[in-house]
Amino acid sequence: MKACLLFLSLSCVSANVFADIRSVHCPLTCPSLSIKNNDVVFNHTYAISNDATTKFADWVAYKVSVLNFGDSPGRDWGNDPLIDDNESLEEDDYKGAYSQLHVDRGHLAPLASFAGNKHWRELNYLSNITPQKSALNQGAWADLEEAVRHAVSFRKPLYVITGTLYGKNEPGLPGADESHQIPSGYFKVVYDLKGNAASFLFDQDLPRAANYCDSLVKNRDMNNAVGFTMPDFVDAKSIVQLVGCDYTTGKLSS
């Protein structure tokens, strides 16, 4: 297991340490760092807890700030140098994925939110990617990411923790040469520094035309779904409305 890179200093996190771990990526505290002996890496643009068994991240945490926005730099796939190659998939593992399973290489921390950051290549590390159904990746998932970008302004960033769920078995990638488990769903929580939050659960098979606001859930329901300890969040009308949803109905605001 490679060393963990803390943003400004090198630090290794023991699996039996239960103190709060804070970072610019998860300032209220990061999700549990003791789950399943994952590799937890703090890159310049996000923090990630990588599961060597599934080969995908359990969670990714990042800050959405207008200071990181810019024109799309494109795709430049690679492996995170801080994660062992046998603990995540490689680019060749995705061959035939779209034609046979209709899955994209879906970002957990979105490239568009860091297109203007000089470390944008970190967003294309395969550890930040999962095989995500095209209908979800290009539909409700992308719509919510865009809504979060529209919700931030200068000196008023938002924070996101997102990750994978495994409620049912999904077929594996046809071109992969190592064991892995494709997520059956995803979670995402959008929050501010006061802990005000809006939580979402997405099924992998969500239709292309689905409204992301229909995936809004209570924070307690998200906590029950993820299976590890999350920071303390409060369901907040302010954040729900910031991302364009109606707090009462869960529908898109007109």
Contacts in CASP RR format, 6 or more apart in sequence:
PFRMAT RR
TARGET T0000
AUTHOR 0000-0000-0000
METHOD contacts of the structure
MODEL  1
MKACLLFLSLSCVSANVFADIRSVHCPLTCPSLSIKNNDVVFNHTYAISN
DATTKFADWVAYKVSVLNFGDSPGRDWGNDPLIDDNESLEEDDYKGAYSQ
LHVDRGHLAPLASFAGNKHWRELNYLSNITPQKSALNQGAWADLEEAVRH
AVSFRKPLYVITGTLYGKNEPGLPGADESHQIPSGYFKVVYDLKGNAASF
LFDQDLPRAANYCDSLVKNRDMNNAVGFTMPDFVDAKSIVQLVGCDYTTG
KLSS
1 37 0 8 1.000
1 39 0 8 1.000
1 84 0 8 1.000
2 39 0 8 1.000
2 82 0 8 1.000
2 83 0 8 1.000
2 84 0 8 1.000
3 10 0 8 1.000
3 12 0 8 1.000
3 82 0 8 1.000
4 10 0 8 1.000
4 11 0 8 1.000
4 12 0 8 1.000
4 13 0 8 1.000
4 39 0 8 1.000
4 40 0 8 1.000
4 41 0 8 1.000
4 42 0 8 1.000
4 82 0 8 1.000
5 41 0 8 1.000
5 42 0 8 1.000
5 43 0 8 1.000
5 82 0 8 1.000
6 23 0 8 1.000
6 42 0 8 1.000
7 23 0 8 1.000
7 24 0 8 1.000
7 25 0 8 1.000
7 42 0 8 1.000
7 44 0 8 1.000
13 21 0 8 1.000
13 33 0 8 1.000
13 40 0 8 1.000
15 33 0 8 1.000
15 34 0 8 1.000
15 37 0 8 1.000
16 34 0 8 1.000
17 33 0 8 1.000
17 34 0 8 1.000
18 34 0 8 1.000
20 29 0 8 1.000
20 30 0 8 1.000
21 29 0 8 1.000
21 30 0 8 1.000
21 33 0 8 1.000
22 28 0 8 1.000
22 29 0 8 1.000
22 30 0 8 1.000
23 30 0 8 1.000
23 42 0 8 1.000
23 47 0 8 1.000
23 61 0 8 1.000
24 63 0 8 1.000
25 42 0 8 1.000
25 45 0 8 1.000
25 46 0 8 1.000
25 47 0 8 1.000
25 61 0 8 1.000
25 62 0 8 1.000
25 63 0 8 1.000
25 159 0 8 1.000
26 47 0 8 1.000
26 61 0 8 1.000
26 159 0 8 1.000
26 161 0 8 1.000
26 231 0 8 1.000
27 63 0 8 1.000
27 159 0 8 1.000
27 193 0 8 1.000
28 159 0 8 1.000
28 191 0 8 1.000
28 193 0 8 1.000
28 195 0 8 1.000
28 231 0 8 1.000
28 232 0 8 1.000
29 231 0 8 1.000
30 40 0 8 1.000
30 47 0 8 1.000
30 61 0 8 1.000
30 231 0 8 1.000
31 49 0 8 1.000
31 58 0 8 1.000
31 59 0 8 1.000
31 61 0 8 1.000
31 161 0 8 1.000
31 226 0 8 1.000
31 228 0 8 1.000
31 229 0 8 1.000
31 230 0 8 1.000
31 231 0 8 1.000
32 228 0 8 1.000
32 229 0 8 1.000
32 230 0 8 1.000
33 40 0 8 1.000
33 49 0 8 1.000
35 49 0 8 1.000
35 58 0 8 1.000
35 228 0 8 1.000
36 51 0 8 1.000
36 53 0 8 1.000
36 58 0 8 1.000
37 52 0 8 1.000
38 49 0 8 1.000
38 50 0 8 1.000
38 51 0 8 1.000
38 52 0 8 1.000
38 58 0 8 1.000
39 49 0 8 1.000
39 50 0 8 1.000
39 52 0 8 1.000
39 82 0 8 1.000
39 83 0 8 1.000
39 84 0 8 1.000
39 87 0 8 1.000
40 47 0 8 1.000
40 48 0 8 1.000
40 49 0 8 1.000
40 50 0 8 1.000
41 47 0 8 1.000
41 48 0 8 1.000
41 50 0 8 1.000
41 80 0 8 1.000
41 82 0 8 1.000
41 83 0 8 1.000
41 127 0 8 1.000
43 80 0 8 1.000
43 82 0 8 1.000
43 119 0 8 1.000
43 122 0 8 1.000
43 125 0 8 1.000
44 117 0 8 1.000
44 119 0 8 1.000
44 122 0 8 1.000
45 62 0 8 1.000
45 68 0 8 1.000
45 109 0 8 1.000
45 114 0 8 1.000
45 117 0 8 1.000
45 119 0 8 1.000
45 120 0 8 1.000
45 122 0 8 1.000
45 123 0 8 1.000
46 60 0 8 1.000
46 61 0 8 1.000
46 62 0 8 1.000
46 109 0 8 1.000
46 122 0 8 1.000
46 123 0 8 1.000
46 128 0 8 1.000
47 60 0 8 1.000
47 61 0 8 1.000
47 62 0 8 1.000
48 57 0 8 1.000
48 59 0 8 1.000
48 60 0 8 1.000
48 61 0 8 1.000
48 80 0 8 1.000
48 108 0 8 1.000
48 109 0 8 1.000
48 127 0 8 1.000
48 128 0 8 1.000
49 57 0 8 1.000
49 58 0 8 1.000
49 59 0 8 1.000
49 60 0 8 1.000
50 56 0 8 1.000
50 57 0 8 1.000
50 58 0 8 1.000
50 80 0 8 1.000
50 83 0 8 1.000
50 87 0 8 1.000
50 88 0 8 1.000
50 127 0 8 1.000
51 57 0 8 1.000
51 58 0 8 1.000
52 84 0 8 1.000
52 86 0 8 1.000
52 87 0 8 1.000
53 179 0 8 1.000
53 181 0 8 1.000
54 164 0 8 1.000
54 166 0 8 1.000
54 180 0 8 1.000
54 181 0 8 1.000
54 183 0 8 1.000
55 87 0 8 1.000
55 88 0 8 1.000
55 89 0 8 1.000
55 178 0 8 1.000
55 179 0 8 1.000
55 180 0 8 1.000
55 181 0 8 1.000
56 88 0 8 1.000
56 89 0 8 1.000
56 127 0 8 1.000
56 130 0 8 1.000
56 164 0 8 1.000
56 180 0 8 1.000
56 181 0 8 1.000
56 182 0 8 1.000
56 183 0 8 1.000
57 108 0 8 1.000
57 127 0 8 1.000
57 128 0 8 1.000
57 130 0 8 1.000
57 163 0 8 1.000
57 164 0 8 1.000
58 163 0 8 1.000
58 164 0 8 1.000
58 228 0 8 1.000
59 161 0 8 1.000
59 162 0 8 1.000
59 163 0 8 1.000
59 226 0 8 1.000
59 228 0 8 1.000
60 108 0 8 1.000
60 109 0 8 1.000
60 128 0 8 1.000
60 161 0 8 1.000
60 162 0 8 1.000
60 163 0 8 1.000
61 159 0 8 1.000
61 160 0 8 1.000
61 161 0 8 1.000
61 162 0 8 1.000
62 109 0 8 1.000
62 113 0 8 1.000
62 114 0 8 1.000
62 159 0 8 1.000
62 160 0 8 1.000
63 157 0 8 1.000
63 158 0 8 1.000
63 159 0 8 1.000
63 160 0 8 1.000
64 113 0 8 1.000
64 148 0 8 1.000
64 149 0 8 1.000
64 152 0 8 1.000
64 157 0 8 1.000
64 158 0 8 1.000
64 159 0 8 1.000
64 160 0 8 1.000
65 152 0 8 1.000
65 157 0 8 1.000
66 152 0 8 1.000
66 153 0 8 1.000
66 154 0 8 1.000
66 157 0 8 1.000
68 113 0 8 1.000
68 114 0 8 1.000
68 115 0 8 1.000
68 116 0 8 1.000
68 117 0 8 1.000
69 112 0 8 1.000
69 113 0 8 1.000
69 115 0 8 1.000
69 116 0 8 1.000
69 149 0 8 1.000
70 115 0 8 1.000
70 116 0 8 1.000
71 115 0 8 1.000
71 116 0 8 1.000
72 111 0 8 1.000
72 112 0 8 1.000
72 115 0 8 1.000
73 111 0 8 1.000
73 115 0 8 1.000
73 116 0 8 1.000
73 120 0 8 1.000
74 111 0 8 1.000
75 111 0 8 1.000
75 124 0 8 1.000
76 121 0 8 1.000
76 124 0 8 1.000
77 91 0 8 1.000
77 105 0 8 1.000
77 124 0 8 1.000
77 126 0 8 1.000
77 129 0 8 1.000
78 90 0 8 1.000
78 91 0 8 1.000
78 124 0 8 1.000
78 125 0 8 1.000
78 126 0 8 1.000
79 85 0 8 1.000
79 88 0 8 1.000
79 90 0 8 1.000
79 125 0 8 1.000
79 126 0 8 1.000
79 127 0 8 1.000
80 88 0 8 1.000
80 122 0 8 1.000
80 125 0 8 1.000
80 126 0 8 1.000
80 127 0 8 1.000
80 128 0 8 1.000
83 125 0 8 1.000
83 127 0 8 1.000
86 178 0 8 1.000
88 126 0 8 1.000
88 127 0 8 1.000
89 126 0 8 1.000
89 129 0 8 1.000
89 173 0 8 1.000
89 176 0 8 1.000
89 178 0 8 1.000
89 180 0 8 1.000
90 126 0 8 1.000
91 126 0 8 1.000
92 175 0 8 1.000
92 177 0 8 1.000
93 173 0 8 1.000
93 175 0 8 1.000
93 176 0 8 1.000
93 177 0 8 1.000
93 178 0 8 1.000
93 180 0 8 1.000
94 105 0 8 1.000
94 131 0 8 1.000
94 173 0 8 1.000
94 175 0 8 1.000
94 176 0 8 1.000
95 174 0 8 1.000
95 175 0 8 1.000
96 173 0 8 1.000
96 174 0 8 1.000
96 175 0 8 1.000
97 103 0 8 1.000
97 105 0 8 1.000
97 131 0 8 1.000
97 173 0 8 1.000
97 174 0 8 1.000
97 175 0 8 1.000
98 104 0 8 1.000
98 134 0 8 1.000
100 174 0 8 1.000
101 131 0 8 1.000
101 133 0 8 1.000
101 171 0 8 1.000
101 172 0 8 1.000
101 173 0 8 1.000
101 174 0 8 1.000
102 133 0 8 1.000
102 134 0 8 1.000
102 135 0 8 1.000
103 131 0 8 1.000
103 132 0 8 1.000
103 133 0 8 1.000
103 134 0 8 1.000
103 137 0 8 1.000
103 173 0 8 1.000
103 182 0 8 1.000
104 131 0 8 1.000
104 132 0 8 1.000
104 133 0 8 1.000
104 134 0 8 1.000
104 137 0 8 1.000
104 138 0 8 1.000
105 129 0 8 1.000
105 131 0 8 1.000
105 132 0 8 1.000
106 129 0 8 1.000
106 130 0 8 1.000
106 131 0 8 1.000
106 132 0 8 1.000
106 137 0 8 1.000
107 123 0 8 1.000
107 124 0 8 1.000
107 128 0 8 1.000
107 129 0 8 1.000
108 128 0 8 1.000
108 129 0 8 1.000
108 130 0 8 1.000
108 162 0 8 1.000
108 163 0 8 1.000
108 164 0 8 1.000
109 123 0 8 1.000
109 128 0 8 1.000
109 160 0 8 1.000
109 162 0 8 1.000
110 123 0 8 1.000
110 145 0 8 1.000
111 120 0 8 1.000
111 123 0 8 1.000
111 124 0 8 1.000
112 145 0 8 1.000
112 146 0 8 1.000
112 149 0 8 1.000
113 145 0 8 1.000
113 148 0 8 1.000
113 149 0 8 1.000
114 120 0 8 1.000
114 122 0 8 1.000
114 123 0 8 1.000
122 128 0 8 1.000
130 164 0 8 1.000
130 182 0 8 1.000
130 183 0 8 1.000
130 186 0 8 1.000
131 172 0 8 1.000
131 173 0 8 1.000
131 182 0 8 1.000
131 183 0 8 1.000
132 141 0 8 1.000
132 183 0 8 1.000
132 186 0 8 1.000
132 204 0 8 1.000
133 204 0 8 1.000
133 205 0 8 1.000
133 206 0 8 1.000
134 208 0 8 1.000
135 205 0 8 1.000
135 206 0 8 1.000
135 207 0 8 1.000
135 208 0 8 1.000
136 186 0 8 1.000
136 202 0 8 1.000
136 203 0 8 1.000
136 204 0 8 1.000
136 205 0 8 1.000
136 206 0 8 1.000
136 208 0 8 1.000
136 210 0 8 1.000
138 208 0 8 1.000
139 206 0 8 1.000
139 208 0 8 1.000
139 209 0 8 1.000
139 210 0 8 1.000
139 212 0 8 1.000
140 202 0 8 1.000
140 206 0 8 1.000
140 210 0 8 1.000
140 211 0 8 1.000
140 212 0 8 1.000
140 214 0 8 1.000
140 215 0 8 1.000
141 186 0 8 1.000
141 202 0 8 1.000
141 212 0 8 1.000
143 212 0 8 1.000
144 188 0 8 1.000
144 200 0 8 1.000
144 212 0 8 1.000
144 243 0 8 1.000
147 212 0 8 1.000
147 243 0 8 1.000
147 244 0 8 1.000
148 158 0 8 1.000
148 160 0 8 1.000
148 190 0 8 1.000
148 243 0 8 1.000
151 158 0 8 1.000
151 190 0 8 1.000
151 242 0 8 1.000
151 243 0 8 1.000
151 244 0 8 1.000
152 158 0 8 1.000
158 190 0 8 1.000
158 191 0 8 1.000
158 192 0 8 1.000
158 239 0 8 1.000
158 242 0 8 1.000
159 190 0 8 1.000
159 191 0 8 1.000
159 192 0 8 1.000
159 193 0 8 1.000
160 188 0 8 1.000
160 189 0 8 1.000
160 190 0 8 1.000
160 191 0 8 1.000
161 188 0 8 1.000
161 189 0 8 1.000
161 191 0 8 1.000
161 230 0 8 1.000
161 231 0 8 1.000
162 186 0 8 1.000
162 187 0 8 1.000
162 188 0 8 1.000
162 189 0 8 1.000
163 183 0 8 1.000
163 186 0 8 1.000
163 187 0 8 1.000
163 188 0 8 1.000
163 226 0 8 1.000
164 183 0 8 1.000
164 185 0 8 1.000
164 186 0 8 1.000
165 183 0 8 1.000
165 184 0 8 1.000
165 185 0 8 1.000
165 186 0 8 1.000
165 187 0 8 1.000
165 201 0 8 1.000
165 225 0 8 1.000
165 226 0 8 1.000
166 181 0 8 1.000
166 183 0 8 1.000
166 184 0 8 1.000
166 185 0 8 1.000
167 184 0 8 1.000
167 185 0 8 1.000
168 184 0 8 1.000
169 181 0 8 1.000
169 184 0 8 1.000
170 181 0 8 1.000
170 182 0 8 1.000
170 183 0 8 1.000
170 184 0 8 1.000
170 204 0 8 1.000
171 182 0 8 1.000
172 180 0 8 1.000
172 181 0 8 1.000
172 182 0 8 1.000
173 180 0 8 1.000
173 182 0 8 1.000
182 204 0 8 1.000
183 204 0 8 1.000
184 203 0 8 1.000
184 204 0 8 1.000
185 201 0 8 1.000
185 202 0 8 1.000
185 203 0 8 1.000
185 204 0 8 1.000
186 201 0 8 1.000
186 202 0 8 1.000
186 204 0 8 1.000
187 199 0 8 1.000
187 200 0 8 1.000
187 201 0 8 1.000
187 202 0 8 1.000
187 222 0 8 1.000
187 225 0 8 1.000
187 226 0 8 1.000
188 199 0 8 1.000
188 200 0 8 1.000
188 202 0 8 1.000
189 197 0 8 1.000
189 198 0 8 1.000
189 199 0 8 1.000
189 200 0 8 1.000
189 219 0 8 1.000
189 222 0 8 1.000
189 230 0 8 1.000
189 233 0 8 1.000
190 197 0 8 1.000
190 198 0 8 1.000
190 199 0 8 1.000
190 200 0 8 1.000
190 239 0 8 1.000
190 242 0 8 1.000
190 243 0 8 1.000
191 197 0 8 1.000
191 198 0 8 1.000
191 233 0 8 1.000
191 239 0 8 1.000
192 236 0 8 1.000
192 238 0 8 1.000
192 239 0 8 1.000
195 231 0 8 1.000
195 232 0 8 1.000
195 233 0 8 1.000
195 234 0 8 1.000
195 236 0 8 1.000
196 233 0 8 1.000
196 234 0 8 1.000
196 236 0 8 1.000
196 238 0 8 1.000
196 239 0 8 1.000
197 219 0 8 1.000
197 233 0 8 1.000
197 234 0 8 1.000
197 235 0 8 1.000
197 236 0 8 1.000
197 239 0 8 1.000
198 216 0 8 1.000
198 235 0 8 1.000
198 236 0 8 1.000
198 239 0 8 1.000
198 240 0 8 1.000
198 242 0 8 1.000
198 243 0 8 1.000
198 245 0 8 1.000
199 216 0 8 1.000
199 217 0 8 1.000
199 218 0 8 1.000
199 219 0 8 1.000
199 221 0 8 1.000
199 222 0 8 1.000
199 233 0 8 1.000
199 235 0 8 1.000
200 212 0 8 1.000
200 215 0 8 1.000
200 216 0 8 1.000
200 217 0 8 1.000
200 222 0 8 1.000
201 215 0 8 1.000
201 217 0 8 1.000
201 221 0 8 1.000
201 222 0 8 1.000
201 225 0 8 1.000
202 212 0 8 1.000
202 215 0 8 1.000
206 215 0 8 1.000
211 251 0 8 1.000
211 252 0 8 1.000
212 245 0 8 1.000
213 244 0 8 1.000
213 245 0 8 1.000
213 246 0 8 1.000
213 250 0 8 1.000
213 251 0 8 1.000
213 252 0 8 1.000
214 250 0 8 1.000
214 251 0 8 1.000
216 240 0 8 1.000
216 245 0 8 1.000
216 250 0 8 1.000
218 235 0 8 1.000
219 233 0 8 1.000
219 234 0 8 1.000
219 235 0 8 1.000
222 230 0 8 1.000
223 230 0 8 1.000
237 247 0 8 1.000
240 246 0 8 1.000
240 247 0 8 1.000
240 250 0 8 1.000
241 247 0 8 1.000
241 253 0 8 1.000
244 252 0 8 1.000
244 253 0 8 1.000
245 251 0 8 1.000
245 252 0 8 1.000
245 253 0 8 1.000
246 252 0 8 1.000
246 253 0 8 1.000
END
